[in-house]
């Protein structure tokens, strides 16, 4: 059994969303290894979320949980690799 490292790009609904609060909500629903804030444009900040999990679990579970958080606009899969 291996481990998978997955990066999810999480875009808030608007610039009015509290980024600190959003980061805490994401940490509450998934075992997050790292969250990096990346400025996009006009004050909008994307969160690059790094998750590490067993390869038997599906990545879509994490995406759906994060999509369900208030303030999240979109969630897109980024890099994925076995470690």
C-alpha positions as CSV (number, residue, x, y, z in Angstrom):
1,X,0.0,0.0,0.0
2,X,1.3,3.4,-0.9
3,X,0.7,7.0,-0.1
4,X,-0.7,9.6,-2.5
5,X,0.1,13.3,-2.4
6,X,-2.6,15.5,-3.9
7,X,-2.7,19.2,-4.4
8,X,-6.2,20.8,-4.6
9,X,-6.6,24.4,-5.8
10,X,-9.4,26.0,-3.8
11,X,-10.9,29.3,-5.0
12,X,-13.1,31.2,-2.6
13,X,-16.5,32.6,-3.8
14,X,-15.3,36.2,-3.6
15,X,-12.7,38.5,-2.1
16,X,-15.1,39.0,0.9
17,X,-14.5,35.4,2.2
18,X,-12.4,35.2,5.4
19,X,-9.3,33.3,4.2
20,X,-8.1,32.4,7.7
21,X,-11.6,31.0,8.6
22,X,-11.7,29.1,5.3
23,X,-8.3,27.5,6.0
24,X,-9.5,26.4,9.4
25,X,-12.7,24.9,7.9
26,X,-10.7,23.0,5.3
27,X,-8.4,21.6,8.0
28,X,-11.4,20.4,9.9
29,X,-12.7,18.2,7.1
30,X,-9.4,16.7,5.8
31,X,-6.0,15.8,7.0
32,X,-4.1,18.7,5.5
33,X,-0.3,18.7,5.4
34,X,0.0,22.3,4.0
35,X,-2.0,25.2,2.8
36,X,-0.3,27.9,0.7
37,X,-2.0,31.2,-0.2
38,X,-1.5,32.3,-3.8
39,X,-2.7,35.7,-5.0
40,X,-4.7,35.5,-8.2
41,X,-6.0,38.9,-9.1
42,X,-7.9,41.9,-7.7
43,X,-7.4,40.7,-4.1
44,X,-8.6,37.2,-4.7
45,X,-6.5,34.5,-3.0
46,X,-6.4,30.9,-4.1
47,X,-5.5,28.2,-1.5
48,X,-3.2,25.4,-2.6
49,X,-4.1,22.5,-0.3
50,X,-1.7,19.6,0.0
51,X,-3.2,16.3,1.2
52,X,-1.5,12.9,1.8
53,X,-3.6,9.8,2.1
54,X,-3.5,6.0,1.4
55,X,-3.8,5.1,-2.2
56,X,-6.9,3.0,-1.5
57,X,-9.0,6.1,-0.7
58,X,-10.4,8.2,-3.5
59,X,-9.5,11.8,-4.1
60,X,-13.0,12.7,-5.0
61,X,-14.1,12.3,-1.3
62,X,-11.8,15.1,-0.3
63,X,-12.9,17.3,-3.2
64,X,-16.6,16.9,-2.3
65,X,-16.0,17.6,1.4
66,X,-14.1,20.8,0.6
67,X,-16.7,21.9,-2.1
68,X,-19.4,21.7,0.6
69,X,-17.7,24.3,2.8
70,X,-19.4,27.7,2.9
71,X,-17.3,30.3,1.1
72,X,-15.7,27.8,-1.4
73,X,-16.2,28.7,-5.0
74,X,-14.4,26.0,-6.9
75,X,-12.1,23.1,-6.2
76,X,-9.8,21.7,-8.9
77,X,-7.3,18.9,-8.7
78,X,-3.7,20.0,-9.2
79,X,-0.7,17.7,-8.9
80,X,-1.1,14.1,-7.8
81,X,1.7,11.6,-7.2
82,X,2.6,8.4,-5.4
83,X,5.1,8.8,-2.5
